[in-house]
């Protein structure tokens, strides 16, 4: 598998939206109700993804020209990490998180946080994040996790 991670472009928004929605429906639906999934999906329509690309540092993962994942850095918060269900477990998520961490280090960020789904908690633990607290938005449980970064040496 040759996966390339690059900065997202506005023209990627529709394909990123498709990846996010398929991951929500096929993967996150194991841990969340259909109502929660439907509510979260609304936040990732193509026009909303395009708006995120304009205000965050968003990364896109591609395999053979097909977008298979995304992750973003919003100040010191990792957000919107999704991998297409057929590419999960292949290292795409790890490459995306590595890109986000590298970007954070370049900006001098020493601690990253991520509002993790129940579904992704183990993945973030493997990436070095530790659970700090749980938050609830109605019935939706989010696990806030943090990772301390070593500063870059110049």
N, C-alpha and C positions, 0 to 999 in steps of 0.2 A: 504494500500500500504506500503510495507516494502522496502524502497529504501536504498541501501548502496552506500556510496561515498568512493572511494579509489583512491590511486595513480595509474595512468595508466601504463601499461606494453607495450613493443613493440608489443606483440602479440595481443593487443587490437586495433591496428591501422586500420585494415580492417573494424571492426564493428563500430569504431568511425567515419570512413570515410562515411559509410552508413548512420549513424545518421545525420551527417552534411549535406550530399547531400539531404536526404529526407526533412530535415527542410528547406533547401534553396529552394527546388522545391515546397514544399507545403505551407510553411508559408511566407518566405521572398519574394516569387514571387508576393505576393499581393502589395508589395511596390517597387519592382524593376523590370526592363525590363528583358526579356529572355536573352538578350546579357550580361547584368551585372551578372545575375545568372550563366550563363555558364562560364564566366570569373572567378568568385569567386570559382566555383566548381573545377577548375583546381588546385587551391591551396590546395585542400583537398583530393587528391588521396591518397590511402593507404600508399604509400612510402613517401609522403610528411607529412602525419600525424605521421608516425614513426619517421621522422626527427624532428618534433616538440616535440615529447615525449622525445627525446634525449637532447633537449636544453632548454626546459621549464619545469615548474612544472605543469603537466597535471593531471587532475582529471577525473575519470570515474564514472558515476552513473549507478547502476545496479538494476533491479527489477527482482527477481526470476532468476538470472543468465543471464538476457538479458541486454545488454548495451543500455541505453535509453538517455544518456546525457553525455556531456563533458564540461569542462571549464579549462582554464589554467591561470597561473600567469607567466608573462614575466617581470622580475624585478618588477616595480611598476605599470604594466599595466595588466588589466584583458583582456584576449583574448579568442577567439574561444569558446564562450558559445553557445551551441546548445542543444536542447532537441528534442527528437523524436516527431513528430507531435501527435502521439497517447498518449504521456505522458505529453504534454504541459498542464499547468493549474493544475497539481497535486502536485506541491511543489518541483519537481525535480530541477528546475532552482534555487529556493531559497536555497536548500541544497547545490548545487554546489557553488553558490556565497558565502554562509557561509563558506564553506571549503577554498575557495580562500582567503577570508578576514582573517580567522584564520591563514592561512599560512603567509599572509602578516604581520599580527601583530607579529607573532613569529619571523619574520625577522626584526622587528623594523620599518617597513614601516608605515609612518604616513598619506600618501595620495595616494590613488589609482586612476588611470584614466582608462577609457574604451572607445574605439572607437565604439560607438553604431550604429547599423543600425536604420533606421526609425522604423522598425518592433519592435525592442526591447526597444525603448526609455522609454515607460511607465513602463516596467518591471524594468529597472534600477532605475527609479525614486522611485518605491516602495521599492527598496533595499537601498535607501539612497543616490543615486548618483544625482548630479545636472548638468544640461547642462552648458557647458562653451563656446563652439563655434561649428560652422559647418565647415566641410572640404569637398571639392569636389575633386573627382578623376574622371575626365571626367564628366559623368552624375550621377555618384554614390555619393550620399550624406551620409556622416558619421557625427554623432553627438558626439563630444568629451565631455565626462562627467567625473566628479570627485567626490570622496567621501573621507572625512577626517576621519581617524581612531583614536580612542582613544588608547593611548599606553597601552601595557600590563603591569600589575604591578607584580613584582616578590616577 
